[in-house]
Amino acid sequence: MTFSIVARSEDGTQLGVAVASKFLAVGAMVPAAAAGVGAVATQAMANLAYRRDGLALLAEGADATGTVVTLTGRDVDSTHRQVGVVDAAGGSHTFTGSSCLPWAGGVTGVTGAGAAYAIQGNILTGPEVVAAVETSWRGADPSTAFRHRLLAALLAGDRAGGDSRGRQSAALLVVAPEAGYGGGSDVLVDLRVDDHADPVPELVRLLDIRDMLFERPDPEDCLPLQNGLGDEVRGLLGRLGHHDTDLDRALGGWAGVENLEERLVPGRIDPLVLDHLREVGTA
């Protein structure tokens, strides 16, 4: 019912799962990941305990292969299961039970740059789906953000045919140490399209919005709030009702309304934030 890619970034800091299915809210069922531990996708006649138990095994020191062997070995219905696992050290393993509905199968590997992956799917239009995901992943530019490479690989599989029953939902989960909102969690991305006629492109749209709102800028790329630029920003904020005499506080008040607070840098302004401020402040 599903196809997915589970992967680790080249430097091992990021782990993630991208998944699509003709199934309601696949993101609530298939993916699991923990920073510094590993990532799991459980599908076909999914055993949701594989997520919890798989991460626990990985945290205890099992590698991807050992984790899959243990999970399926103690499951009386393992012939109906499909699971992919990547560990924090870069190991990967995929398993497709003999009773999974065709087409079903998977592949594992490591790119030349060192990004490990496990790709798997069942009830697909054919092996070309998994092949398209793998081709996209292996051919991606390593300088492209890990999350975007995961989603591009998923989209490639989707456009190659995807789930033979149709399309309904998709999800993207990426973790990295203290990479979440405000630094208070390890969840860098957790986006889900639960019910949509074309969910993977919709997930691409949501990821672009997420990046605009929550990606933290490099302070060196931000512009000093001085002289003419400072006066311009103060004027635009005033038109929008933010009159605090301290420019950082005024900008922070407006950015909080716009959900752009992750892009704030004291004494400076992110060019993306400036563009948005100019757009709404002159509308």
C-alpha positions in Angstrom: 0.0 0.0 0.0 3.0 2.2 0.4 6.5 3.2 -0.8 9.2 5.0 1.2 12.8 6.0 1.5 14.6 5.8 4.8 17.9 7.6 4.8 20.9 9.0 6.7 22.8 12.2 5.6 26.4 12.0 4.6 27.7 13.4 7.9 25.3 11.3 10.0 23.6 14.3 11.6 20.3 13.9 9.9 18.0 10.9 9.6 14.7 10.8 7.8 11.8 9.1 6.2 9.7 10.1 3.1 6.6 8.1 2.4 3.5 8.1 0.1 0.5 5.8 -0.1 -3.1 5.3 -1.1 -4.0 5.3 2.6 -5.3 7.9 4.9 -2.7 9.8 6.9 0.3 7.5 6.1 2.5 9.9 8.2 0.7 8.7 11.3 1.5 5.1 10.6 4.8 4.5 8.8 7.7 6.7 9.8 9.8 7.0 13.0 13.2 8.5 13.6 15.4 9.5 16.5 18.4 11.8 16.2 21.7 9.9 16.7 19.8 6.6 16.7 18.2 5.7 13.4 15.0 5.8 11.3 12.3 3.2 10.5 9.5 2.8 8.0 7.0 0.0 8.8 4.4 -0.7 6.0 2.4 -3.3 4.1 0.3 -4.8 6.9 2.1 -2.4 9.1 3.1 -3.4 12.6 3.2 0.0 14.3 5.2 -1.5 17.2 8.1 -1.8 14.8 8.5 2.0 15.1 8.9 2.0 18.9 10.7 -1.3 19.2 13.0 -0.6 16.2 14.2 2.6 17.6 14.7 1.0 21.0 16.8 -1.8 19.5 18.9 0.8 17.6 19.4 2.9 20.8 20.6 -0.3 22.5 23.3 -0.7 19.9 21.8 -3.0 17.3 22.6 -2.2 13.7 20.0 -1.9 10.9 20.2 -5.5 9.9 20.1 -6.8 13.5 17.1 -4.6 14.2 15.1 -5.9 11.2 16.1 -9.5 12.0 14.9 -9.1 15.6 11.7 -7.3 14.7 10.6 -9.9 12.1 11.9 -12.9 13.9 9.6 -12.4 16.9 6.6 -11.4 14.7 4.2 -14.3 13.8 2.8 -12.3 10.9 6.2 -11.2 9.5 5.4 -12.6 6.0 2.9 -9.8 5.7 5.3 -7.0 6.8 7.6 -4.7 5.0 10.1 -2.6 6.9 13.2 -0.4 6.1 15.7 0.7 8.7 18.8 2.9 8.6 21.1 3.2 11.6 23.1 6.2 12.8 26.4 4.6 11.7 25.2 4.4 8.1 24.0 0.8 8.0 20.7 0.0 6.1 18.4 -3.0 5.7 15.1 -3.6 4.0 12.7 -6.6 4.4 9.7 -7.6 2.3 7.6 -10.5 3.6 6.6 -13.2 1.2 2.9 -12.5 1.6 3.1 -8.8 0.7 0.9 -7.9 -2.3 2.7 -7.4 -5.6 4.6 -5.6 -6.8 6.6 -5.5 -3.6 10.3 -5.2 -2.9 13.1 -3.0 -1.8 16.8 -2.0 -2.2 19.5 -0.6 0.1 22.8 1.1 -0.5 25.1 4.0 0.2 25.7 6.9 -2.3 29.2 7.8 -3.3 29.0 10.7 -0.9 28.1 8.4 1.9 24.3 8.8 2.3 22.9 5.5 3.3 19.3 4.5 2.3 16.7 1.8 2.4 13.9 2.0 -0.2 10.8 -0.3 -0.2 7.3 -0.5 -1.5 4.3 -2.8 -1.9 1.2 -2.8 -4.2 3.2 -0.7 -6.6 2.8 -0.3 -10.3 6.1 -2.2 -10.7 9.8 -2.2 -9.8 10.3 1.0 -11.7 8.9 2.9 -8.7 11.7 1.8 -6.3 14.2 2.2 -9.2 13.1 5.8 -9.7 13.4 6.6 -6.0 16.9 5.1 -5.9 18.1 6.8 -9.1 16.9 10.2 -7.8 18.6 9.6 -4.4 21.9 8.4 -5.8 22.0 11.2 -8.5 21.1 14.1 -6.2 23.6 16.9 -5.5 24.9 16.4 -2.0 24.9 20.2 -1.5 21.1 20.1 -1.7 19.4 20.0 1.7 18.8 16.5 2.9 15.1 17.1 3.4 14.7 18.3 -0.2 16.6 15.3 -1.6 14.3 12.9 0.3 11.2 14.6 -1.0 12.6 14.7 -4.6 13.3 11.0 -4.4 9.8 10.3 -3.2 8.4 12.5 -6.0 10.4 10.6 -8.6 8.8 7.3 -7.4 5.4 8.9 -7.4 5.8 10.1 -11.0 7.1 6.7 -12.0 3.8 5.1 -11.0 3.7 4.9 -7.2 1.0 3.0 -5.4 -1.0 1.0 -8.0 -4.3 1.8 -6.3 -3.8 5.6 -6.6 -2.7 8.5 -4.4 -4.0 9.8 -1.0 -1.3 10.8 1.5 2.4 11.5 2.0 4.7 12.5 4.8 8.2 13.7 5.5 10.0 13.3 8.8 13.6 14.5 9.4 15.5 14.6 12.7 18.8 16.2 13.8 20.1 17.1 17.2 18.4 20.2 18.6 17.3 21.2 15.1 13.6 21.7 15.9 11.7 24.9 16.5 13.5 27.1 19.0 16.1 24.3 19.5 13.7 22.6 21.9 13.4 19.3 20.0 15.3 17.1 17.5 12.4 17.2 14.9 13.6 19.3 12.0 10.7 18.5 9.7 7.4 16.7 10.4 5.0 17.4 7.5 2.0 15.4 6.5 -0.6 15.5 3.7 -3.3 13.3 5.1 -5.9 13.2 2.3 -5.2 14.8 -1.1 -5.6 13.9 -4.8 -1.9 14.5 -5.5 -0.2 14.5 -2.1 3.5 14.4 -2.9 3.5 17.7 -4.9 1.4 19.2 -2.1 4.1 18.0 0.4 6.7 19.8 -1.7 4.6 23.0 -1.4 4.4 22.6 2.4 8.1 22.1 2.7 8.8 25.3 0.8 6.5 27.1 3.2 8.2 25.5 6.2 11.6 26.6 4.9 10.4 30.2 4.5 9.1 30.3 8.0 11.4 28.3 10.1 14.8 27.9 8.4 17.5 29.8 10.4 19.5 32.2 8.4 23.3 32.6 8.4 23.9 35.9 10.3 26.5 36.8 7.7 23.8 36.8 5.0 21.7 39.2 7.0 21.7 43.0 6.4 22.6 45.5 9.2 19.6 47.5 10.3 21.5 50.8 9.9 21.1 54.1 8.1 18.7 54.1 5.2 17.7 50.4 5.6 17.0 50.9 9.2 14.8 53.9 8.4 13.0 51.9 5.7 12.3 49.0 8.0 11.1 51.3 10.8 8.7 53.0 8.4 7.3 49.7 7.0 6.8 48.4 10.5 5.0 51.6 11.5 2.5 51.2 8.7 1.8 47.8 10.0 1.2 49.0 13.5 4.5 48.2 15.2 5.9 51.5 16.6 8.3 50.3 19.4 11.2 52.7 19.4 13.6 49.8 19.7 13.8 48.5 16.1 14.7 44.9 17.1 11.6 44.8 19.4 9.4 46.3 16.7 10.6 43.8 14.1 10.3 41.0 16.6 6.7 41.9 17.3 5.8 41.9 13.6 7.8 38.7 12.9 5.9 36.9 15.6 2.6 37.7 14.0 4.0 36.4 10.6 5.6 33.3 12.2 9.0 34.4 11.1 10.6 34.6 14.5 13.1 31.8 13.7 14.6 34.1 11.1 15.4 37.0 13.4 19.0 38.0 14.0 19.6 40.9 16.5 20.6 44.1 14.7 20.1 42.6 11.3 17.4 41.5 8.9 17.2 38.4 6.8 16.8 39.3 3.1 13.8 36.9 2.9 12.2 38.7 5.8 12.9 42.0 4.3 11.3 41.0 1.0 8.2 39.8 2.8 8.1 43.0 5.0 8.3 45.1 1.8 5.5 43.1 0.2 3.0 43.4 3.1 4.1 46.8 4.2 3.4 48.4 0.8 0.3 46.4 -0.1 
